[in-house]
Amino acid sequence: MRTVVLSIIIVHFKTPELTLQCLRSLREFSPQVAHEIFLIDNGSKDGVGGMVAKEFPGIRILEIGRNEGFGRANNRGIQASRGRYILLLNSDAKLIMPSPDTMIHYLETQPGVVAVGPREIDKRGRFRPSTGAFPGLFSELTRKIHHAHLLKGDEALRNRLDLQNSAAKTVDWASGFCIMVQREALLKTGLFDENFFLYFEDIDLCARLRRLGGEVHYLPETTVVHESGASTVHRRLEVSMEYRRSQIYFARKYYGLAGEFLTRVYLFLKYLDGGILLCLEWCGQKVFRIDTSKSVECLRLFSRVMKLLFSGVPGVPVEPTLEKPSGGIS
């Protein structure tokens, strides 16, 4: 049995066409090193296993009976794999060049670098930020402002950000949509923190890799397409809740009781303002017999967030597990 250099792990959740597209792109730009591919079916029950087995007989498929979350599903694949390098690749990502080979070469020629992420573009070919500074007051404010402007179609900002990220560099974190990590370093971290069901798990993993002395780099020499949110588009309410739950857990883990408290206060004020407006809107729509379905959905989110804010979050540690990074409380 030849030594496996690269293990590619793809977590699938109800994106059959995109998953097949991802696998076809891997076939087109097949890594030149000895490699293995794992597809983790995270309780999709959409028949993707049969489709993949028919078209890609060499891929190992791990069926999970229910959706265990992004981090835990990846951990299952990592534990079953043998590669010296691990490429975590979203099912809604697509290769357009031999990115795995480029990333392996970079890790092998850059001492001290244990993880690397590529340049990300959307399906229209537009640059998307996929790395960042550790979440803190100022970094999060900047990120949110940039995100809002990009959503509004600020192409000048998009081009400026792309230009600012035109050279390889050290970053605090790289997005888990496509990230290659040295196996040895990954095992030392204890893998993904499974208390994160969805969101923040990649930032947390990069923080722990850096704590062990490794560097995380951004590599714009290679580009990967990402149709972000494809597996969550039909579950917006649940996804919003998981984001907030992970946000609270992350704040407690890295900033302690004070960080958790301030995060809860921030979210309370954020949703209270919107909740009052939604109640008024819903009442007005009922009086004038206008469709209220959208308002009802938003009110349901508001009520669930309020419930979350006044309850505990499973898995929250008593004390921060790492030294407090600079940048304030997220």
N, C-alpha and C positions, 0 to 999 in steps of 0.2 A: 504494500500500500504506500503510495507516494505521499510525501509530506504536504499537507494543505497549507498554503501560504495565506489565503484570503477566505474568510467566511462572510457571505452576504446574507443579511437577515432582513426579511420584509414582513411586516405585520399587516395582515389583510383584515379589513372590516367593511363588508358590504360595498366594495368598489370593484366588482368583477372585471368590467371592461378596462378600467384603469390599471388594475393589477396585471392583467394580460399584456397591456401596453408597456408597463414597466418591465416585465419579463422579456418581452420581445426586444426592448431597447438593450437589455443586458446581453441578449443573444447577439445582437448586431455589434455591440461594442464589448464583446466577451473579454474578460481579463486574460492577459497572456500568462499569468502565473497559475499554478494549480489552485483551484478554488472549489468551493461548495456553496450551494444556495439553499437557504431554508425559507419556506413560506409558512408563517404562523397564522393560521386561520382563527381569528379571535371570536369564535362563536357566531360567525356570520350566517351559517345555514342557508347559503345561497348557491351551493353546488360548485363553488370555485375549485374545490379540491379535485373533482373529476375533470374539470376543464383543464386545469394545470397539468394533471397527471397525463392527460391525453396528448397535449401539445409539448410539454416539457418533462419527459419521463425521468430525467436525471435529477430533478429538484426534489428535495426532501420536504414533505408536508407534515406539519404538526397541527393536528386538529385539537382545538380547545372548545369545550362544550359551551362556554359562555364568555362574554366580553370581560376579560380580566384587567383591562387597561393597557395603555401603551407600554409602560415601563415593565410590568410583569411579563407581558407577552414577549418583549425583547429579551428579558432575562432567560426565559425558557429556551429561546433560540441560541443565546450565547452559551448557556450551559451545555447544550447539545453539540456545539460546534467545536472545531479543532484548529482553526486558522490562527496564524501568528498575528494577523490583522483582522479586525471586525469592521465591516461596513454596514451601518444601519441605514436602511433606505426605505422611505415611505412608499406605500403602494401607489400613491398619486404622483410619484416622481418619475422622470423619464430621462435617460441618458441621451445626449446628442453628440458625445465624443467619448473617447476612452478614459473617462474620469477615474475609474478605479486604479488603473496603471499609473496615472499621473500622481494620484494621492499616495500610493505605495512608494513611488520613487521619492516623493517629497519627505515622507516619514523616514525613509532609509538614509537620506542625505542631510537631514537636519537634526543634529544631536539635541536631545532635550525636548523635542516636540513629540507629544504622545497622542495628539488628536488633531485632525484637520478637516475643515469644511469647505465646500466649493462655493463659487458664485452662484446665486440663485436667480432665475428668471421665471416669469409666469408664461402661460401658454401663448401669449401675444409677443413674447420676446422681450418684455420689459424687466429691467433690474428690480430686484426686491431685496431689502436688507435682511440678512440671515445670520448676522452676528451682532454682538453688542457688549456694552459694559455691564458689570454686575448691577442688578436692580437696586436703585437707590432713589432718593428724592429727585435729584437733578437729572440723572440718566433716564428715569421713567418719564419725567416731564418732557424731556427732549424727544424721547421715543414716541410718546403719544402725539406730540405736535407734528412730528414727521409723518406718523401714520395717518393722521387726520388730513393732512395736505395731500398725501399720496392717494387717499381714497377719493379726493375731490379732483384728481387728475392733474396735479401739479408736476408736469413733466420736467420743468426746469430744476425743481428740487430733486427729482429722481435721477436726472443726468448728473447733477452735482454730487449726489451721494455715490453714484456709480464711479465717478472720477476720483472721489476721495478714497474709494476702496479698490483702486486699480493695481495695487501692489500687495504682495503677501505680507502679512503682519500678525503680531500677537494680539489675541482678543481674549476677553473674559469668558465668552461662551460662543459656541457655534450651534446653529439650529440642528435638532435631531432629525430633520427631514432627510438629511444626507450627511453623515459624519463618519469618518474612519478613525478608529481608535486602536492603539496597540493592545493586544490581548493581555499582556502581563500587567500593564498599568490599569486596565479595566478591572481585572480580577482583584487587584489591590484595593480598589475603591469599594468593593462589595457589590458592584453592578448598580443598576438603577434602584433608587429608593421607591419601593412599591407603594408607599403611602401616597405618592402622586399618582392618581388614576389617569389624569390627562392634563397636560400643560406643566411647565416649570421643571419637569424631570430632566430635560436636557441641560438647563442652566445649572441645576443642582449637581448633575454628574460632572460637568466641566469645572465647577467650583471645587469639587473633591479631587479631581485630577490635578488641578493646580495646587491644591493644598499638599499633595504628595510630591510636589516639586516639578511636575511636568508642565509643558506649555501647550496651549491650544492656539492653532493658527488658522487664519483665513487664507484661502488659496484661490485667487481670481483667475489663475491660469486655466482653470477648468470650470465649466458651467453645466448646471443641471436644471432641467425644467421641473417646476413644481406647481401642480394645481391644488393650491392650499385649501384645506377644509372640505375636500371632496367626501370624506367618510363621515363628516359631521353635519352636512348641509340639511339633513332631514331631522336632526335632533338638536335644534338650536337651544331650546329650553334647558335640556339636560347638559349640553355643552357649556352654556353660560354658568350653570351652577357648579360644574366641575372646575371651571376656570377660577371662580371665586373661592371655592374650597381649597384649591391648590395655592392660591394667592395667600390665603390666611395661614395655611400650613408652612409655606415658604417663609413668610414673615416671622413666624414663631421659631422656626428652625434656625434662622440666621440672625434674628434680632431680638429674640427672647420675648418675654411677656410685654415689654413696652412696644416692641414692633408689632406684635399681634393686636394689642389694644388699639394702637393708632390706625392700623389697617382696618379694623372693624369700624372704628369711628368714621374714617374716610368713606368706607363703603356705605355706612348708614346714611350719612349726609348726601352722598351721591344718589342713592336710590330713593331716599325720602323725598327729595325735590321732584324727581321724575314720577314717583308714585302719586303724589298729590295732583300733579297735572294730569296723570292718566285717569285718576278717579273723576276729576272734573270733566275730562273729555268723554269718558264712558257714560257719565250721567247725561251729558248733552246729547250724545248719540242715541241713548235710549229714549229721551224725550222726543227727539225729532225722527225716531225710527230709522236710523242709519245703521249700516252693518257695523257691529261692534266686535267682530271676531279678533281683529288685530289688537284692539285694546284689551280684550279679555286675556289674550295670550301674554301681553306685557304685564298685566296685573297679576297673572299667575306667577310670572318670573319675579315680580316685585315681592309678592308674599313669601315665596320660597327663599329669596335672598334674605329677607327680614328674619325668617325662621332660622336660617343658617347663622346669621350674625349673632343670634342670642342662644346659640347652642355650641357644644364642643365640636371639634374636628378630629375624627379618629386618626390616631397615629401621631398627634402633635407631641413632640418631646417636651419634657419639663423644662429643660434648659437648652440654649442654642448648642448645636453640635459642632459648630466651627467657630473660629475666631471671627469677630464682627468685621466684615469688609468695610472699606471706606465708602462714603457716598450717602450715608443717611439711611432712613427707613423708607422702604418702598411702599 
